[in-house]
Amino acid sequence: MTIMRAAHGACEHRDGTLKPTVALFVTCLVDLFRPSVGFAAIKLIEHAGCRLVVPKGQTCCGQPAFNAGDRADAIAIAKQVIAAFEGYDYVVAPSGSCAATLKKHYPELFADDAEWAPRVEAFSAKVFELVSFLTDVRGVKDVCASLNASVTYHDSCSGLRELGVRQQPRQLLQSVKGLRLKELPESDVCCGFGGTFCVKYPDVSNAIVGKKAKHIASTRADMLLAGDLGCLMNMDGKLKREAIAIEVRHIAEVLAGMTDKPPIGGKL
Amino acid sequence: MQITSPTFKANTVKALADVDLQRALRHVETGFIGKRQKAADALPEFDALRDNAKAIKEHTLQHLDLYIEAYVAKVEASGGKVHFAEDADHARRIFLDIAKRRKAKTVTKGKTMISEEIGLNAFLEEHGITPVETDLGEYIIQLRGEHPSHIIAPAIHVNRDQVEADFRKTHVDLDPQRDLTRPETLLSEAREILRRKYGEADIGVTGANFLIAETGTSVIVTNEGNGDLTQLLGKCHVVLASIEKLMPTLEDTAQILRVLARSATGQEMSVYTTLSTGPKRAEDEDGPDEYHVILLDNGRSNMLGTEFEDMLRCIRCGACMNHCPVYHAVGGHSYGWVYPGPMGAVLTPSLIGVDKAGHLPNASTFCGRCESVCPMRIPLPKMMRHWREKEFESHLQPQAVRTGLNLWAYFARRPKLYRTVVSFAMPLLKLLAGRKRRFRMLPLASGWTKWRDMPAPEGRTFMQAYAQSGHGHGDER
């Protein structure tokens, strides 16, 4: 497998007179496991003509608590996130899952709270998943990166079904020079990660990711991409265990032309 | 039936190792999904019909008492009788009273999940009455002494070879040399056996897809026509139905029929849509002498007005389980009671208690595919989460899970402390992983590393790296 490292072309910044300010919600997994994705997101957001800030008070979106039925902690964490992020024009996360929590589920958490509900609504309206922010909000059509490789793309569930992220990543991938997109069979089927699901029901999760790994291998692509690090770590872990040689990366790394770092989980 | 939901985990391990089951489950993935998609794509107003269907059921549930009252009046006016059953035991006793009065020895049955819910077959056998399932799938699993593993395809877990073996074992009076290698030959053999039973039956039992308040009519949809024969040729027709089957009018019912079969099997309509109103009238040539409806509550009225009310919109199409990756992996029996898949994960805790069915709403990745195909737009993942909230409130989750969650939340709520800890931990983890950049084993993460490697972190956290990268911090707070 030869992958020519992506390189950014001489793309002009979109230079609007009024640059909107984007607060990067980096997500806990990117923060802890793959900072490269955060830096790729910064590059993409700045190239889309935005000013970028990274609010310090961030840890996690609270989804683990929310999905475990622990509403009190979920609400406390949500308030913390809202307070840190609500002052900016946009809040962007390199994850459909975390963005959906901020955008779709925070309003549910505060539905009965007359004081917070309007504040949450205003906050949630400003939240976007990274790739759809670039295309749908900033009108980016071409990312000016190049990568001589065949890639396949997995549609992570939350981004796909809660935020309607489907065409946007394909559109931007097709603008990467030299990149050949090979569609993944059943790309819209869950990879079996599901947050704590994968450790609470490891055997069921394994059956699901096992099927996913077979589909990924069948594409014979050089690289597997997705927009959520949780899914990527799950799929990479299974691919490595099954000794299936394919580089696994977050889509932002390719779109930003930043594939110089070793892939997720290293190489086989 | 015996509830095995508490041992869900063990059930799944067994199911994952069952080669025949795994082969059968491939049919769910490959068959239903494409057919539903094709049917939905062929009908431009499909999504609008879903909105309409949802609105009709929402309205009905809001006025359920009135519609039940109107329905009962109409059934009685047509010469039938409605019996209210509070729970499974009550429903069984009502049925036994009818059967005893009619001195019933044989009962033919169309497909009914309520019969499974009240465990009717075993109960009848205890009382010397022979139940005969007439839906092919139900007939097969009755021969096998099993329960349905899918609400519309009860024998989806059984393969053709197994059916052949069951038929040879049961139909011993037939020629042992006969050819049973094709589905058609199996079908005609079952048909031949079952045709004899309809006329002999003392009672014909069916379920109901809808009960129509406007006319006092019960509606069933089938593809085999067995339901029609069951209810027409039996001398007494007993309908088993739960309270949420009520519909205001025939017109409303017609609307929901347009999404039902498309969502279930991808058909525009099921082969038979059969309406029955009361017993045989004086001028009718055929039909039952008596018509009874056993209207079962069994916990459903407790769902009204709660966060679980939306579940009562369910029309039992099976689309949620047909699209569920967990169902695809482990099949219906793993869920341990009558209703499997996402709809079962929400409904089962309501009906048998979350203490017994707690695993079900947890065994979901929240991928949302079920909700995306539900014709009644039931927010299934949201309601599974509500069950998790109930479990959390009642301290039903395992202690290890609770401790882990509390510890994590403690740090997540304290950004400065969190930073200090992860800034130290992540570089250390990277170091431990070494040049491979992943772990084959990791203490406290065996659930992950049992089947997967664990990718190692890159080293410094993003926040550390960002602070050290010379990026201006802008006006971040």
HADDOCK unambig.tbl for C-alpha pairs under 7 A between the chains (distance, minus, plus):
assign (segid A and resid 31 and name CA) (segid B and resid 461 and name CA) 5.18 0.50 0.50
assign (segid A and resid 31 and name CA) (segid B and resid 462 and name CA) 4.47 0.50 0.50
assign (segid A and resid 31 and name CA) (segid B and resid 463 and name CA) 6.48 0.50 0.50
assign (segid A and resid 32 and name CA) (segid B and resid 426 and name CA) 6.46 0.50 0.50
assign (segid A and resid 32 and name CA) (segid B and resid 457 and name CA) 6.51 0.50 0.50
assign (segid A and resid 32 and name CA) (segid B and resid 461 and name CA) 4.93 0.50 0.50
assign (segid A and resid 32 and name CA) (segid B and resid 462 and name CA) 6.69 0.50 0.50
assign (segid A and resid 33 and name CA) (segid B and resid 456 and name CA) 6.85 0.50 0.50
assign (segid A and resid 33 and name CA) (segid B and resid 457 and name CA) 3.91 0.50 0.50
assign (segid A and resid 33 and name CA) (segid B and resid 458 and name CA) 5.77 0.50 0.50
assign (segid A and resid 34 and name CA) (segid B and resid 457 and name CA) 6.17 0.50 0.50
assign (segid A and resid 34 and name CA) (segid B and resid 458 and name CA) 5.70 0.50 0.50
assign (segid A and resid 35 and name CA) (segid B and resid 461 and name CA) 6.11 0.50 0.50
assign (segid A and resid 35 and name CA) (segid B and resid 462 and name CA) 4.29 0.50 0.50
assign (segid A and resid 38 and name CA) (segid B and resid 462 and name CA) 6.71 0.50 0.50
assign (segid A and resid 53 and name CA) (segid B and resid 473 and name CA) 6.40 0.50 0.50
assign (segid A and resid 53 and name CA) (segid B and resid 474 and name CA) 5.64 0.50 0.50
assign (segid A and resid 53 and name CA) (segid B and resid 475 and name CA) 6.73 0.50 0.50
assign (segid A and resid 53 and name CA) (segid B and resid 476 and name CA) 5.71 0.50 0.50
assign (segid A and resid 54 and name CA) (segid B and resid 473 and name CA) 6.86 0.50 0.50
assign (segid A and resid 54 and name CA) (segid B and resid 476 and name CA) 5.74 0.50 0.50
assign (segid A and resid 55 and name CA) (segid B and resid 476 and name CA) 4.37 0.50 0.50
assign (segid A and resid 55 and name CA) (segid B and resid 477 and name CA) 5.34 0.50 0.50
assign (segid A and resid 56 and name CA) (segid B and resid 476 and name CA) 6.40 0.50 0.50
assign (segid A and resid 56 and name CA) (segid B and resid 477 and name CA) 5.80 0.50 0.50
assign (segid A and resid 57 and name CA) (segid B and resid 415 and name CA) 5.71 0.50 0.50
assign (segid A and resid 57 and name CA) (segid B and resid 477 and name CA) 6.99 0.50 0.50
assign (segid A and resid 58 and name CA) (segid B and resid 415 and name CA) 6.39 0.50 0.50
assign (segid A and resid 59 and name CA) (segid B and resid 412 and name CA) 5.61 0.50 0.50
assign (segid A and resid 59 and name CA) (segid B and resid 415 and name CA) 5.93 0.50 0.50
assign (segid A and resid 60 and name CA) (segid B and resid 412 and name CA) 6.38 0.50 0.50
assign (segid A and resid 65 and name CA) (segid B and resid 405 and name CA) 6.99 0.50 0.50
assign (segid A and resid 67 and name CA) (segid B and resid 385 and name CA) 6.09 0.50 0.50
assign (segid A and resid 68 and name CA) (segid B and resid 388 and name CA) 6.00 0.50 0.50
assign (segid A and resid 69 and name CA) (segid B and resid 385 and name CA) 6.16 0.50 0.50
assign (segid A and resid 69 and name CA) (segid B and resid 386 and name CA) 6.86 0.50 0.50
assign (segid A and resid 69 and name CA) (segid B and resid 388 and name CA) 4.60 0.50 0.50
assign (segid A and resid 69 and name CA) (segid B and resid 389 and name CA) 3.63 0.50 0.50
assign (segid A and resid 69 and name CA) (segid B and resid 392 and name CA) 5.61 0.50 0.50
assign (segid A and resid 70 and name CA) (segid B and resid 389 and name CA) 6.23 0.50 0.50
assign (segid A and resid 70 and name CA) (segid B and resid 392 and name CA) 6.30 0.50 0.50
assign (segid A and resid 73 and name CA) (segid B and resid 409 and name CA) 6.48 0.50 0.50
assign (segid A and resid 77 and name CA) (segid B and resid 413 and name CA) 5.88 0.50 0.50
assign (segid A and resid 84 and name CA) (segid B and resid 477 and name CA) 6.72 0.50 0.50
assign (segid A and resid 157 and name CA) (segid B and resid 367 and name CA) 5.13 0.50 0.50
assign (segid A and resid 157 and name CA) (segid B and resid 368 and name CA) 6.95 0.50 0.50
assign (segid A and resid 158 and name CA) (segid B and resid 367 and name CA) 6.66 0.50 0.50
assign (segid A and resid 161 and name CA) (segid B and resid 368 and name CA) 6.64 0.50 0.50
assign (segid A and resid 190 and name CA) (segid B and resid 325 and name CA) 6.81 0.50 0.50
assign (segid A and resid 190 and name CA) (segid B and resid 367 and name CA) 5.97 0.50 0.50
assign (segid A and resid 192 and name CA) (segid B and resid 365 and name CA) 6.50 0.50 0.50
assign (segid A and resid 193 and name CA) (segid B and resid 365 and name CA) 6.69 0.50 0.50
assign (segid A and resid 194 and name CA) (segid B and resid 365 and name CA) 3.93 0.50 0.50
assign (segid A and resid 194 and name CA) (segid B and resid 366 and name CA) 6.41 0.50 0.50
assign (segid A and resid 197 and name CA) (segid B and resid 363 and name CA) 6.71 0.50 0.50
assign (segid A and resid 197 and name CA) (segid B and resid 364 and name CA) 6.81 0.50 0.50
assign (segid A and resid 197 and name CA) (segid B and resid 365 and name CA) 5.95 0.50 0.50
assign (segid A and resid 198 and name CA) (segid B and resid 448 and name CA) 6.76 0.50 0.50
assign (segid A and resid 199 and name CA) (segid B and resid 447 and name CA) 4.39 0.50 0.50
assign (segid A and resid 199 and name CA) (segid B and resid 448 and name CA) 5.51 0.50 0.50
assign (segid A and resid 200 and name CA) (segid B and resid 447 and name CA) 6.95 0.50 0.50
assign (segid A and resid 201 and name CA) (segid B and resid 363 and name CA) 6.93 0.50 0.50
assign (segid A and resid 202 and name CA) (segid B and resid 447 and name CA) 5.41 0.50 0.50
assign (segid A and resid 202 and name CA) (segid B and resid 448 and name CA) 6.65 0.50 0.50
assign (segid A and resid 203 and name CA) (segid B and resid 13 and name CA) 6.89 0.50 0.50
assign (segid A and resid 204 and name CA) (segid B and resid 326 and name CA) 6.79 0.50 0.50
assign (segid A and resid 204 and name CA) (segid B and resid 329 and name CA) 6.55 0.50 0.50
assign (segid A and resid 206 and name CA) (segid B and resid 451 and name CA) 6.30 0.50 0.50
assign (segid A and resid 207 and name CA) (segid B and resid 329 and name CA) 6.18 0.50 0.50
assign (segid A and resid 208 and name CA) (segid B and resid 325 and name CA) 6.60 0.50 0.50
assign (segid A and resid 208 and name CA) (segid B and resid 329 and name CA) 6.63 0.50 0.50
assign (segid A and resid 233 and name CA) (segid B and resid 455 and name CA) 6.30 0.50 0.50
assign (segid A and resid 237 and name CA) (segid B and resid 452 and name CA) 4.57 0.50 0.50
assign (segid A and resid 237 and name CA) (segid B and resid 453 and name CA) 4.16 0.50 0.50
assign (segid A and resid 237 and name CA) (segid B and resid 454 and name CA) 5.49 0.50 0.50
assign (segid A and resid 237 and name CA) (segid B and resid 455 and name CA) 6.46 0.50 0.50
assign (segid A and resid 238 and name CA) (segid B and resid 451 and name CA) 6.87 0.50 0.50
assign (segid A and resid 238 and name CA) (segid B and resid 452 and name CA) 4.60 0.50 0.50
assign (segid A and resid 238 and name CA) (segid B and resid 453 and name CA) 6.41 0.50 0.50
assign (segid A and resid 240 and name CA) (segid B and resid 453 and name CA) 6.40 0.50 0.50
assign (segid A and resid 241 and name CA) (segid B and resid 452 and name CA) 5.58 0.50 0.50
assign (segid A and resid 241 and name CA) (segid B and resid 453 and name CA) 5.78 0.50 0.50
assign (segid A and resid 264 and name CA) (segid B and resid 455 and name CA) 6.27 0.50 0.50
assign (segid A and resid 265 and name CA) (segid B and resid 437 and name CA) 5.20 0.50 0.50
assign (segid A and resid 265 and name CA) (segid B and resid 438 and name CA) 5.08 0.50 0.50
assign (segid A and resid 265 and name CA) (segid B and resid 455 and name CA) 4.03 0.50 0.50
assign (segid A and resid 265 and name CA) (segid B and resid 456 and name CA) 6.02 0.50 0.50
assign (segid A and resid 266 and name CA) (segid B and resid 436 and name CA) 6.11 0.50 0.50
assign (segid A and resid 266 and name CA) (segid B and resid 437 and name CA) 5.03 0.50 0.50
assign (segid A and resid 266 and name CA) (segid B and resid 438 and name CA) 6.88 0.50 0.50
